[in-house]
Amino acid sequence: MRITLMMEIPKIMGRGKRTRSLEKRVLLVPVLIRMSLRMEILRNLSCRRRHSPEKVTHKSTRYMGSVKTNNKGKLSNDHAQIDDGESEISESDRRAEESDSSEDEVPSRNTIGDVPLEWYRDEGHIGYDVKGKKIKKKERQDKLDAFLASADDSKNWRKIHDEYNDEVVELTKDETRLIRRLLKGKAPHSGFDPYPDYVDFFKWDDAKHPLSNAPEPKRRFIPSKWEAKKVAKYVRALREGLIKLDKPKEEPRFYNLWGDDPNSKDRAGHLAYIPAPKPKLPGHEESYNPSLEYIPTQEEINSYQLMYEEDRPKFIPRRYTSLKSVPAYENAVNDSFERCMDLYMSYRAWKKRLNIDPESLKPKLPSRKDLKPYPVTCYLEYRGHEGAVVSISTEASGQWIASGSADGTVRIWEVETGRCRGVWTIGEPVLCVSWNPLSELPILAIAAGQDVLLINTGMGNEEDQEKIKELLQVEISGTAGDSDEQPLVSWLQDDRHKHEAIILRHFKTVTSVEWHRKGDYLSTVTPAGESRAILIHQLSKKITQKIPFKLHGLPVSSVFHPSRSIFFVSTKKNIRVYDLLKHKLIKKLETGLREVSSIAIHPQGDNVIVGSREGKLCWFDMDLSSQPYKTLQCHSKDITNVAFHRSYPLFASCSDDCTAYVFHGMVYSDFNQNPLIVPLEILRGHVNSNGRGVLDCKFHPRQPWLFTAGADSVVRLYCH
């Protein structure tokens, strides 16, 4: 059994050559060497004990504390033999006995089992200990340290790094000797006989009969009938052509010297293979003795010098009397080098063009005629401002429109006639105007500097005016806020205008004002206000409060949901949707834009459009995902504002490139059908002023009309 195991070691090494990499075979060598050494030592011990059984017996009985006697009751005279046997045990046998407690019995440090080491290649540990802690890898020497160690230590070549246990093993001389024998394909021990004498296992002594006395069967002397049938079957298949033999390929004796490479046909099936182009074959003019018609005259040679170098002929034919008088070609080496560089550096590949109709790649959209009505042409212009018109807002009934300008004035226009009904001088550049959404409360909110003015426009009947006067009365001028230390907003009565007005004085500049659908609440945005950047004011109670949410980034605008108690806050990077009743974050919309400029909410409340400073417009379907459903690159400059129509499936965007885009945006009640977005019209007409174009756009509340405010101090009305 031991001899069989010793013979299996070369087989294991041979099998490792086929299944393991070279590095893993080297790691197995120390294990195989130790195994072979132990088996050799055990074999020596067993041989010695087999040849001297009495010595071993008496030695064991001495250790057991008993004395062996013969049948007659006398002591055996083997004490001398016991002493001699003890002296015959060599030092090597003792070392072999002590080797049972050597490092060979120490269990392996590796605790990963049969897990491939490749899984731990990028990790900082190799396995785990009993307590579940990671076994960190030892720091290995770099190549420079290994080279210096090999130069200093003469025995460094014997050291092998065992990756399986993460340790360095130094081979002894005996182990190196065994490795050399294993590499030569020999047995690891020199005393091993690979061809031992045959030992007959059967004892023939006193044997009367052989193992089997049966006569030889008849089938061993008769041709096989089944083999004959099989041969006949193959012969029949060959005759009928069912089995075809491969004929040896005959190589052609001659081949075309100037033809293509014969191996190129095999590679022609590859996708991007193109054979190298052949150089031009020599013609008659390159002969050493060409005809006179190919030899240019001296005038033609002089004319060649006046040509550009790329147009000049590369070779001028000349005539020689014999081939020996032809001089060497000057640019032979240079041309050969350039030819080789062209073949080596130039990339050649087939460019397969697909025969696809470009019109078939366009999405199938409905006709624009079927999507009418939508604004197409400019119908009316509202002129009167001296500065850029920054913001516009339409009244709930659609009869009036308000515009705020950088010249510090606010004007109210009649939509159908273009008549200016009233002018308010604010004294500071107006940043935003917003009309109350209720038709019975024609209150106009104006943001200018740090103040937000709530002005009574004087429209409506007497009952509406009495109600408005009650709302715009502040009994005691003071402050309103959540804390007594620092007020959020000061509610003041303004008596500068002939109509009643309230001033909401903030501590920073207000850029945006938005009303709630019920007309009692409005929100203001102060980008530099930090924690008080977004405030919500209640007009009936004259109360101001902060939103109970933490702002992540500088706010740009805020919008109320058209039908639910949901609040949208837009920062420069994303949009956060909050529930005002439950005081929690509902969703975060990731725009992926460089900077958000404006947002608008669909009348149903489930879709949002976002404009950016890079000219991109994103459509968000909140029921679908927090990522944009569609991203449209429509404008070449910053988008200043976006807007939805209240009743028609239309939305628009305006930009500093002096254009306004009108889109068809249909939202279906079926959740399985995505919104339909179709670009309809590009509205032009505004003039660029100081690098600014169209600054604001709003839809008419009832008609498919679009109002645009430009930096050229004009408000335009586009109708269908």
C-alpha positions in Angstrom: 0.0 0.0 0.0 2.9 2.4 0.8 4.6 1.5 -2.4 1.5 2.2 -4.3 1.2 5.6 -2.7 4.8 6.4 -3.6 4.1 5.5 -7.2 1.1 7.7 -7.2 3.1 10.8 -6.5 4.5 11.2 -10.0 1.0 10.6 -11.3 -0.4 13.3 -9.1 2.3 15.7 -10.4 1.5 14.7 -14.0 -2.2 15.3 -13.4 -1.5 18.7 -12.0 0.3 19.6 -15.2 -3.0 19.3 -17.0 -5.4 20.7 -14.4 -3.5 23.3 -12.4 -1.3 26.2 -13.4 2.4 26.2 -12.9 2.2 28.3 -9.8 -0.2 25.9 -8.0 2.0 22.9 -9.0 5.0 24.5 -7.3 2.9 25.1 -4.2 2.1 21.3 -4.1 5.7 20.2 -4.2 6.5 20.8 -0.4 3.3 18.8 0.5 4.2 15.9 -1.7 7.8 15.9 -0.5 6.7 15.7 3.1 4.2 13.0 2.4 6.9 10.9 0.5 9.4 11.4 3.3 7.0 10.2 5.9 6.0 7.2 3.9 9.7 6.3 3.3 10.4 6.5 7.0 7.4 4.4 7.9 8.5 1.9 5.2 12.0 1.7 6.7 10.6 1.1 10.2 8.2 -1.5 9.0 11.0 -3.4 7.2 13.2 -3.4 10.2 10.5 -4.5 12.5 9.4 -7.2 10.1 13.0 -8.7 9.9 13.3 -8.6 13.8 10.0 -9.4 15.3 11.4 -10.8 18.5 13.2 -7.6 19.3 10.1 -5.6 18.8 8.1 -8.1 20.9 10.6 -8.0 23.8 10.8 -4.3 23.6 7.1 -3.9 23.8 6.9 -6.4 26.7 9.5 -4.5 28.6 7.5 -1.3 28.3 4.4 -3.2 29.4 6.3 -4.4 32.5 5.9 -8.2 31.9 8.3 -11.1 31.1 7.6 -13.7 28.5 8.1 -17.4 29.5 8.2 -20.6 27.5 6.0 -23.6 27.8 8.2 -25.2 30.4 8.0 -22.2 32.7 11.5 -21.1 32.1 12.7 -17.7 31.2 13.8 -17.2 27.6 17.5 -16.4 27.0 16.8 -13.4 24.8 18.0 -10.6 27.0 21.2 -10.3 25.0 19.3 -10.2 21.8 17.1 -7.4 23.2 20.1 -5.3 24.1 21.6 -6.0 20.6 18.3 -5.1 18.9 18.2 -1.8 20.8 21.7 -0.9 19.7 20.9 -1.7 16.1 18.2 1.0 15.9 19.9 3.8 14.1 19.6 7.5 14.7 17.6 7.9 11.5 14.9 5.6 12.9 14.7 7.6 16.1 14.4 10.8 14.1 11.7 9.1 12.2 9.8 8.2 15.3 10.2 11.7 16.6 9.0 13.1 13.3 5.5 12.0 14.2 5.3 15.0 16.5 7.0 17.4 14.0 5.6 20.2 12.0 4.0 17.7 9.6 1.2 17.1 12.2 0.6 20.9 12.6 -2.7 21.7 10.9 -2.7 24.1 8.0 -3.2 27.8 8.8 -5.5 28.1 5.8 -9.1 28.1 6.8 -10.8 28.7 3.5 -11.0 25.0 2.5 -11.5 24.4 -1.2 -12.4 28.0 -2.0 -10.2 29.2 -5.0 -7.5 31.6 -4.0 -8.5 33.9 -6.8 -11.5 35.0 -4.7 -9.1 36.5 -2.1 -6.7 38.1 -4.6 -8.0 41.6 -4.1 -8.8 41.2 -0.4 -6.6 42.1 2.5 -7.2 38.8 4.3 -7.1 35.1 3.5 -9.7 33.2 5.4 -11.0 33.4 8.9 -9.9 31.9 12.3 -12.0 30.0 14.8 -13.4 33.2 16.3 -14.5 34.5 12.9 -11.8 37.2 12.7 -10.0 37.8 9.4 -6.6 36.4 8.9 -4.6 39.2 7.4 -2.2 38.6 4.6 1.5 39.1 5.3 3.3 41.8 3.5 5.3 40.4 0.6 8.6 41.8 -0.5 8.6 43.8 -3.7 10.9 42.8 -6.6 13.7 45.1 -5.5 13.8 43.7 -2.0 13.6 40.2 -3.3 16.6 40.9 -5.6 18.7 42.3 -2.8 17.8 39.4 -0.5 18.8 36.9 -3.2 22.1 38.7 -3.6 22.8 38.7 0.1 21.5 35.2 1.0 22.9 32.3 -1.0 20.1 30.1 0.1 17.3 32.4 -1.0 16.6 30.4 -4.1 15.3 27.6 -1.9 12.6 29.7 -0.4 9.1 29.3 -1.9 6.0 31.4 -1.0 3.1 29.2 -0.1 0.1 31.2 -1.1 -2.3 28.7 0.3 -1.0 29.2 3.9 0.6 32.6 3.2 4.0 31.7 4.5 7.5 31.2 3.1 8.8 27.7 3.0 12.6 26.9 2.8 13.4 23.7 1.1 16.0 21.4 2.5 18.7 19.6 0.4 16.7 16.3 0.5 13.6 18.1 -0.7 15.5 19.8 -3.6 16.9 16.4 -4.5 13.4 14.9 -4.5 12.1 17.8 -6.6 14.9 17.2 -9.2 14.0 13.5 -9.4 10.3 14.4 -9.8 11.0 16.9 -12.6 12.9 14.2 -14.4 9.9 11.9 -14.2 11.7 9.5 -11.8 10.6 8.1 -8.5 11.2 10.5 -5.5 13.6 8.0 -3.8 16.6 6.4 -5.4 16.0 3.1 -3.7 12.7 2.6 -5.3 12.5 -0.1 -8.0 10.0 0.8 -10.7 10.2 -2.7 -12.2 10.2 -5.2 -9.3 10.3 -9.0 -9.9 6.9 -10.6 -10.4 5.6 -12.3 -7.3 3.1 -15.1 -8.0 0.2 -14.7 -5.6 -1.0 -18.3 -6.2 0.7 -21.2 -4.5 1.2 -24.1 -6.9 2.5 -26.4 -4.3 0.4 -29.7 -3.9 -2.1 -28.4 -6.5 -4.0 -31.2 -8.1 -6.2 -29.3 -10.6 -5.7 -26.0 -12.5 -7.9 -22.9 -11.8 -10.2 -23.8 -14.6 -10.5 -27.1 -16.5 -13.1 -26.0 -18.9 -12.4 -26.6 -22.6 -11.9 -23.7 -25.0 -15.2 -22.6 -26.5 -16.0 -23.1 -30.2 -16.6 -19.4 -30.8 -12.9 -18.6 -30.4 -12.2 -20.6 -33.6 -15.1 -19.5 -35.8 -15.4 -16.0 -37.5 -17.9 -13.7 -35.8 -21.3 -13.5 -37.5 -22.1 -10.1 -36.0 -18.9 -8.6 -37.1 -19.6 -9.8 -40.7 -23.1 -8.1 -40.5 -21.5 -4.9 -39.3 -18.9 -4.9 -42.1 -21.7 -5.6 -44.7 -23.7 -2.6 -43.3 -20.7 -0.2 -43.7 -20.0 -1.6 -47.2 -23.6 -1.0 -48.2 -23.5 2.6 -46.8 -20.4 3.4 -48.8 -21.9 2.1 -52.0 -25.1 4.1 -51.5 -23.1 7.3 -50.7 -24.4 7.6 -47.1 -20.8 7.6 -45.8 -18.4 9.9 -47.6 -14.7 9.7 -47.0 -12.6 12.8 -46.8 -10.4 13.2 -49.7 -6.9 14.5 -49.0 -6.4 18.1 -50.2 -4.1 18.4 -53.1 -1.9 21.5 -52.9 -1.5 23.3 -56.2 1.9 22.9 -57.8 1.8 26.4 -59.2 0.4 29.6 -57.7 -0.2 33.2 -58.9 2.7 35.3 -57.8 0.8 38.6 -58.1 -2.5 37.2 -56.7 -4.0 37.6 -53.3 -2.7 35.7 -50.3 -4.2 32.2 -50.3 -4.7 32.4 -46.6 -6.8 35.5 -47.0 -9.7 33.4 -48.2 -9.9 31.6 -44.9 -9.9 35.0 -43.1 -12.4 36.6 -45.4 -15.2 35.2 -43.3 -14.2 37.4 -40.4 -16.1 40.6 -39.8 -13.5 43.4 -40.1 -10.8 41.8 -42.2 -9.6 43.6 -45.3 -6.5 42.4 -47.3 -3.7 44.9 -47.6 -3.8 46.8 -50.9 -1.4 45.7 -53.6 1.2 48.1 -54.9 0.9 49.2 -58.5 2.6 46.8 -60.8 5.5 48.1 -62.9 4.7 49.2 -66.5 6.5 49.9 -69.7 7.8 53.3 -68.5 9.8 51.6 -65.7 11.7 49.5 -68.1 15.4 50.1 -68.4 15.0 50.4 -72.2 11.5 51.8 -72.8 10.1 53.0 -76.0 10.8 56.6 -77.1 7.1 57.5 -76.6 7.5 57.0 -72.8 10.7 59.2 -72.5 9.9 62.8 -71.7 11.6 65.7 -73.4 13.8 68.2 -71.7 11.0 70.8 -71.8 8.7 68.4 -70.0 11.3 67.7 -67.4 11.8 71.4 -66.8 8.0 71.8 -66.4 8.0 69.1 -63.7 10.1 71.4 -61.5 7.4 74.1 -61.6 4.7 71.7 -60.3 3.8 71.2 -56.7 5.5 68.2 -55.1 2.3 66.2 -54.8 1.5 66.7 -58.5 5.0 66.0 -59.7 5.5 62.5 -61.1 7.4 60.2 -58.8 9.3 58.4 -61.5 10.8 59.8 -64.7 11.6 57.1 -67.4 15.2 57.0 -68.7 16.8 54.8 -71.3 19.9 52.6 -70.7 21.8 50.4 -73.1 22.0 47.5 -70.8 20.7 46.3 -67.4 24.2 46.6 -65.9 24.3 50.3 -66.4 21.0 50.9 -64.5 22.0 52.7 -61.2 20.6 51.8 -57.8 17.2 53.3 -56.8 17.8 56.1 -54.3 14.6 55.8 -52.3 14.4 52.0 -52.2 14.9 51.7 -48.5 12.6 54.7 -47.8 9.8 53.4 -49.9 10.1 49.9 -48.4 10.0 51.5 -44.9 6.9 53.6 -45.7 5.2 50.5 -47.2 5.8 48.5 -44.1 4.6 51.4 -41.9 1.4 51.7 -44.0 0.7 48.0 -43.5 1.5 48.1 -39.8 -0.1 51.4 -38.7 -3.1 51.8 -41.1 -6.2 50.3 -39.7 -8.4 48.6 -42.3 -11.9 47.4 -41.6 -15.2 47.0 -43.5 -17.8 49.6 -42.8 -21.1 47.9 -43.4 -23.8 50.5 -44.1 -27.3 49.5 -43.2 -29.9 50.3 -45.7 -32.4 52.0 -43.4 -34.7 54.7 -44.4 -34.1 57.7 -42.1 -37.8 58.5 -42.0 -38.4 55.1 -40.4 -36.2 56.0 -37.4 -38.4 58.9 -36.5 -41.1 58.2 -33.9 -44.6 57.9 -35.2 -46.3 61.1 -34.0 -49.8 62.4 -34.8 -50.2 65.1 -37.3 -50.1 68.7 -36.2 -53.4 69.4 -37.8 -55.1 66.9 -35.5 -53.6 68.6 -32.4 -55.1 72.0 -33.0 -55.8 74.5 -31.5 -52.4 75.8 -30.3 -50.8 79.3 -30.5 -49.1 80.0 -33.9 -48.9 83.7 -34.7 -48.5 86.9 -32.8 -51.9 88.6 -32.4 -51.3 91.6 -30.1 -48.4 93.5 -28.5 -48.5 95.3 -25.2 -46.1 98.3 -25.2 -45.6 100.8 -22.4 -42.7 99.6 -20.2 -39.4 101.3 -20.4 -37.3 98.3 -19.1 -37.3 94.6 -19.5 -40.5 92.9 -18.6 -39.5 90.3 -16.0 -42.7 88.7 -15.0 -46.4 88.4 -16.2 -49.5 86.9 -14.6 -53.0 86.4 -15.9 -56.2 87.0 -13.9 -58.5 84.1 -13.1 -61.2 85.1 -15.6 -58.7 85.7 -18.4 -59.8 89.3 -19.0 -56.7 91.0 -17.5 -53.0 90.5 -17.4 -50.4 92.0 -15.1 -46.8 92.7 -16.0 -43.8 93.7 -13.9 -40.8 95.4 -15.3 -37.2 96.2 -14.3 -38.2 99.9 -14.5 -40.0 99.6 -11.2 -43.6 99.7 -12.5 -46.4 97.2 -12.7 -49.1 97.5 -15.4 -52.5 95.9 -15.9 -53.6 95.3 -19.4 -56.9 94.3 -21.0 -56.2 91.2 -22.9 -58.5 91.6 -25.9 -57.9 95.3 -26.6 -54.3 95.9 -25.2 -55.5 98.9 -23.2 -53.5 99.7 -20.1 -55.9 99.9 -17.2 -53.5 100.9 -14.4 -49.9 101.6 -13.5 -48.3 101.2 -10.0 -44.9 102.6 -9.4 -43.0 100.4 -6.9 -39.7 102.2 -6.8 -37.6 99.1 -7.2 -37.1 96.6 -10.0 -40.0 94.1 -9.9 -38.9 90.5 -9.8 -42.2 88.7 -9.8 -46.0 89.3 -10.1 -48.7 86.8 -9.3 -52.5 87.1 -9.4 -54.7 85.5 -6.8 -56.3 82.3 -8.4 -59.8 83.2 -7.1 -61.8 85.5 -9.4 -63.7 87.0 -6.4 -60.3 88.1 -4.9 -58.5 90.2 -7.5 -55.4 90.7 -5.3 -52.0 91.1 -7.0 -48.8 90.0 -5.3 -45.7 91.9 -6.3 -42.1 91.0 -5.3 -39.7 93.9 -5.4 -36.5 93.8 -3.4 -37.2 92.7 0.2 -40.9 93.5 0.1 -43.9 91.6 -1.1 -46.8 93.9 -1.8 -50.4 92.6 -1.8 -52.4 95.3 -3.8 -56.1 95.6 -4.3 -56.5 96.2 -8.1 -60.0 97.7 -7.7 -61.8 95.1 -9.8 -64.9 93.2 -8.9 -68.2 94.2 -7.5 -68.9 96.0 -4.2 -69.2 92.8 -2.1 -65.8 91.6 -3.4 -64.2 95.0 -2.7 -65.5 95.0 0.9 -64.1 91.5 1.5 -60.8 92.6 0.0 -60.6 95.7 2.2 -61.1 93.5 5.3 -58.3 91.2 4.2 -55.9 94.0 3.5 -56.2 95.6 6.8 -53.5 95.2 9.4 -54.7 96.4 12.8 -51.4 96.8 14.5 -48.2 97.1 12.5 -45.9 94.6 13.9 -44.2 91.2 13.2 -45.5 87.7 12.6 -43.5 84.6 13.1 -42.8 81.5 15.1 -40.2 83.0 17.4 -40.1 86.1 19.5 -36.4 86.7 19.2 -36.2 87.3 15.4 -39.3 87.9 13.4 -39.7 86.1 10.1 -41.7 88.8 8.2 -43.1 92.2 9.1 -46.7 92.8 8.2 -47.1 96.5 7.5 -49.9 98.6 6.1 -49.1 100.5 2.9 -50.8 103.9 2.4 -48.8 105.0 -0.6 -51.3 103.7 -3.2 -54.9 104.8 -3.7 -56.0 101.2 -3.2 -55.5 99.2 0.0 -52.1 97.3 0.1 -50.1 95.3 2.6 -46.3 95.0 2.7 -44.6 91.8 3.8 -41.1 92.9 4.6 -38.5 90.1 4.5 -34.9 90.3 5.6 -33.5 89.3 2.2 -34.5 89.8 -1.5 -37.6 87.8 -2.6 -37.4 86.3 -6.1 -40.6 84.2 -6.4 -44.2 84.4 -5.2 -46.8 81.6 -5.6 -50.4 81.4 -4.5 -52.3 78.4 -3.1 -55.4 77.2 -5.1 -57.7 78.5 -2.3 -56.3 82.0 -2.4 -55.6 82.3 1.3 -52.0 81.1 1.4 -48.9 82.2 -0.6 -45.3 81.1 -0.6 -42.2 83.3 -1.1 -38.7 82.2 -2.0 -35.7 84.0 -0.6 -32.6 82.2 -2.0 -30.2 83.9 0.5 -32.5 83.2 3.5 -30.9 79.9 4.6 -33.3 78.3 7.0 -35.9 81.0 6.3 -35.5 80.8 2.5 -39.1 79.5 1.9 -41.9 81.0 3.9 -45.7 80.3 3.8 -48.0 83.3 4.6 -51.7 83.1 5.5 -53.5 86.2 4.4 -56.7 85.9 6.6 -54.8 85.5 9.9 -51.7 87.5 8.9 -49.4 84.6 10.0 -46.1 83.6 8.6 -44.4 80.3 9.2 -41.4 78.3 8.0 -41.7 75.0 6.2 -40.9 72.2 8.7 -38.3 70.7 6.4 -34.5 71.1 5.9 -33.5 72.6 2.6 -30.7 70.8 0.8 -29.2 73.5 -1.5 -30.2 76.9 -2.7 -33.9 77.1 -3.4 -35.0 78.3 -6.9 -38.8 78.2 -6.7 -41.7 76.6 -4.8 -45.1 75.5 -6.1 -48.3 74.2 -4.5 -50.0 71.1 -5.8 -53.2 72.0 -7.8 -55.5 69.7 -5.8 -53.7 68.2 -2.8 -51.7 69.4 0.2 -48.4 68.7 -1.4 -45.6 71.3 -1.7 -42.8 71.3 -4.4 -39.5 72.8 -3.6 -37.0 73.2 -6.4 -33.3 73.6 -5.7 -30.5 73.9 -8.3 -29.9 70.2 -8.6 -33.2 68.4 -7.7 -36.8 68.7 -6.7 -38.2 67.6 -3.4 -41.9 66.8 -2.9 -43.3 67.2 0.7 -46.6 66.5 2.3 -47.7 69.5 4.4 -50.1 67.6 6.5 -47.9 64.6 7.5 -44.7 66.7 7.5 -42.7 64.2 5.6 -40.8 63.9 2.3 -42.7 62.0 -0.4 -40.3 61.9 -3.3 -37.1 63.3 -4.5 -36.8 63.9 -8.3 -33.3 63.6 -9.7 -33.0 66.0 -12.6 -29.4 65.3 -13.6 -29.2 68.9 -14.8 -26.5 71.5 -14.3 -28.9 74.1 -12.7 -32.7 74.2 -12.5 -34.3 77.5 -13.5 -38.1 76.9 -13.2 -40.7 74.2 -12.7 -44.4 73.8 -13.5 -47.0 71.3 -12.3 -49.6 69.6 -14.5 -53.2 70.4 -13.6 -53.7 66.8 -12.6 -50.7 67.0 -10.3 -48.9 63.8 -11.4 -46.5 65.3 -14.0 -43.8 68.0 -13.6 -41.8 69.8 -16.2 -38.4 71.3 -15.3 -36.4 74.0 -17.2 -32.6 74.3 -16.8 -29.9 76.9 -17.4 -28.4 74.6 -20.1 -31.4 74.7 -22.4 -32.8 71.3 -21.5 -36.4 70.6 -20.5 -37.2 67.5 -18.5 -40.6 65.8 -18.1 -41.2 63.8 -14.9 -43.9 61.3 -14.5 -44.1 60.9 -10.7 -46.1 57.7 -10.8 -43.4 56.1 -13.1 -40.0 57.0 -11.7 -37.9 59.7 -9.9 -35.8 59.9 -13.1 -36.9 62.1 -16.1 -39.3 60.4 -18.4 -38.2 62.6 -21.3 -35.4 65.1 -21.7 -35.7 67.6 -24.6 -32.8 69.6 -25.9 -34.8 72.4 -27.5 -33.2 75.7 -26.7 -29.7 76.9 -27.3 -29.6 79.2 -24.3 -31.0 79.2 -20.7 -34.6 78.4 -20.2 -36.2 81.2 -18.2 -39.6 79.7 -17.5 -42.0 76.8 -18.2 -45.8 76.7 -18.0 -48.8 74.3 -18.4 -52.2 75.2 -19.7 -55.0 74.6 -17.2 -57.5 72.9 -19.6 -55.7 72.2 -23.0 -53.0 69.6 -23.3 -50.3 72.2 -24.0 -47.1 73.3 -22.3 -44.5 75.9 -23.3 -41.0 77.0 -22.5 -39.2 80.3 -23.1 -35.5 81.0 -23.4 -32.9 83.7 -23.7 -32.5 82.7 -27.4 -35.6 84.9 -28.1 -37.9 81.9 -28.8 -40.8 80.1 -27.1 -41.5 76.5 -27.8 -45.1 75.1 -27.7 -45.6 71.4 -27.1 -48.5 69.0 -27.0 -48.5 67.1 -23.8 -51.3 64.6 -23.4 -51.6 62.8 -20.0 -53.8 59.7 -20.2 -56.0 58.3 -17.4 -54.8 54.8 -18.2 -51.7 54.1 -16.1 -50.4 51.7 -18.7 -50.1 54.4 -21.3 -47.2 56.9 -21.1 -47.7 60.6 -21.7 -47.6 61.8 -25.4 -45.2 64.7 -26.1 -45.2 66.3 -29.5 -43.4 69.5 -30.4 -45.8 71.9 -32.2 -44.5 75.4 -32.9 -41.5 77.7 -32.4 -42.7 81.3 -31.6 -40.4 84.1 -32.5 -40.7 87.9 -32.5 -38.8 89.2 -29.4 -35.5 91.0 -29.9 -32.3 90.3 -27.9 -31.5 93.0 -25.4 -28.3 92.9 -23.3 -28.0 89.2 -23.9 -31.5 88.4 -22.7 -34.5 87.2 -24.7 -37.9 85.9 -23.5 -38.0 86.2 -19.7 -41.5 84.8 -18.9 -44.4 83.0 -20.5 -47.9 82.2 -19.3 -51.0 80.6 -20.9 -54.5 82.1 -20.9 -56.7 80.4 -18.4 -59.4 79.6 -20.9 -58.1 80.0 -24.4 -55.2 78.3 -26.2 -53.2 81.6 -26.1 -49.7 82.2 -24.9 -48.3 85.4 -23.4 -44.6 86.1 -23.5 -42.6 88.8 -21.8 -39.3 89.9 -23.3 -36.2 91.9 -22.5 -37.2 94.3 -25.3 -39.9 95.8 -23.0 -42.8 94.2 -25.0 -45.5 91.7 -24.0 -46.7 89.6 -26.9 -49.9 87.5 -27.3 -49.8 84.5 -29.6 -53.1 83.0 -30.7 -54.2 80.0 -32.8 
